[in-house]
Amino acid sequence: MNQNHVYDMIIVGGGPGGYTAALYAARAGLDTVILEKLSAGGQMALTNKIDNYPGFEDGIDGFTLAENMQKQAERFGAKTEYAEVTRMDLNASPKVVETSEGQFLGRTLVLATGANPRELGVAKEAELVGRGVAYCAACDGMFYRGKTVVVVGGGNSAAADALLLSRIAKKVIMVHRRDTLRATKIYHEPLMKAENVELRWNSTVEELIHGERLTGVRLRNSVTGEESVVECDGVFVSVGRKPATELVQGQLELDRSGYVIAGESTATNIGGVYAVGDVRTKVLRQVVTAVADGAMAVHAAEEYLAESGQ
Amino acid sequence: MAAIHINQEQFHQLVNENKPLLVDYWAPWCGYCRRIGPAYEKIAEEYGESLVVAKVNIDEEPQLAEEEKIEVIPALVLYRNGQAVDSVVAPESKAMIDRFIQSALEK
């Protein structure tokens, strides 16, 4: 590979936002490369069925949707490199991205690195994903029809997950480390009313009990120190998300939670650098909002390239 | 060269040959296995000279998976001279698979 080649656009991250940017950029005639560390799709690649992305009346699995987005962008000439980014210099001209596959230079850069669910940090958690440990009630809840599940967390998304699961599962046990929910009031009443939802306050998950699959959790009450075992078929971890912005800290302006500050235009504080999808400050993080960002970023980048005469 | 799909019999033959053998143990129902797929094909292209790059579907080869004590997938195992040298479970990136192969080959 020619390490001095300057792309019109480097896209970091191959999720729906990244590949939509790639599609629009390639169709606009921009010389475009996507740097993806593993395979297309990001978080949605692990979603068994996406029913809220329009155009697929029977739903579509996230991995296939991602592959389709990749192929569509590549049909117009976008290029994918399976590269892990190790360092970025966004203020340089051209912008510099160092990766496991060498250095890439770009006139513009789209940051589409997404976000990841925060983990519980309990032993065996990663190994039990898909075998009782889940991070998305809307994605995987249907597998727990008539079963007993634990929801860990006390924020809005945990409360929403618990409510959603209460309509599917036989029993929902919500485990929260404090003695009150952080969730907004609209969730309180329905949660308290739901007959199959039980709340365990001041409690943390100490251990995931499992054979082939998860069979239960061991909880610890932080006030009394008492431990108890709860038998369950699934644990939904809803303790927040963390944006993948470690590599741009100190360069891009981030909000308190680490998301890149950018409005609907996706423009960041650095000229020619755009943030799309879950990594950007926004109200609703969905596939449809990520793809919208991808299109916006290319529109903004074209203006930037024209204005800066590049 | 694309990664080759092998069965138990082929495994026992390949594992004793001179060229080290890399096996990706996977199953069709495993979402993360699919995610590794494209990067693994790239690995097969890049390491084709120095390694036999293979895949074993553990649903079709349960006996082999049991013999090799595969309890979690996706699992990549590197074999040399009939012995498992090292393994990695659910690698996060192609770069991580590269590092795994390089360090396993040095062992």
Boltz contact constraints between the chains, C-beta under 6 A:
constraints:
  - contact:
      token1: [A, 37]
      token2: [B, 93]
      max_distance: 6.0
  - contact:
      token1: [A, 38]
      token2: [B, 35]
      max_distance: 6.0
  - contact:
      token1: [A, 38]
      token2: [B, 39]
      max_distance: 6.0
  - contact:
      token1: [A, 38]
      token2: [B, 93]
      max_distance: 6.0
  - contact:
      token1: [A, 39]
      token2: [B, 35]
      max_distance: 6.0
  - contact:
      token1: [A, 39]
      token2: [B, 38]
      max_distance: 6.0
  - contact:
      token1: [A, 45]
      token2: [B, 35]
      max_distance: 6.0
  - contact:
      token1: [A, 46]
      token2: [B, 31]
      max_distance: 6.0
  - contact:
      token1: [A, 63]
      token2: [B, 34]
      max_distance: 6.0
  - contact:
      token1: [A, 82]
      token2: [B, 39]
      max_distance: 6.0
  - contact:
      token1: [A, 82]
      token2: [B, 42]
      max_distance: 6.0
  - contact:
      token1: [A, 82]
      token2: [B, 94]
      max_distance: 6.0
  - contact:
      token1: [A, 84]
      token2: [B, 93]
      max_distance: 6.0
  - contact:
      token1: [A, 84]
      token2: [B, 95]
      max_distance: 6.0
  - contact:
      token1: [A, 100]
      token2: [B, 95]
      max_distance: 6.0
  - contact:
      token1: [A, 127]
      token2: [B, 72]
      max_distance: 6.0
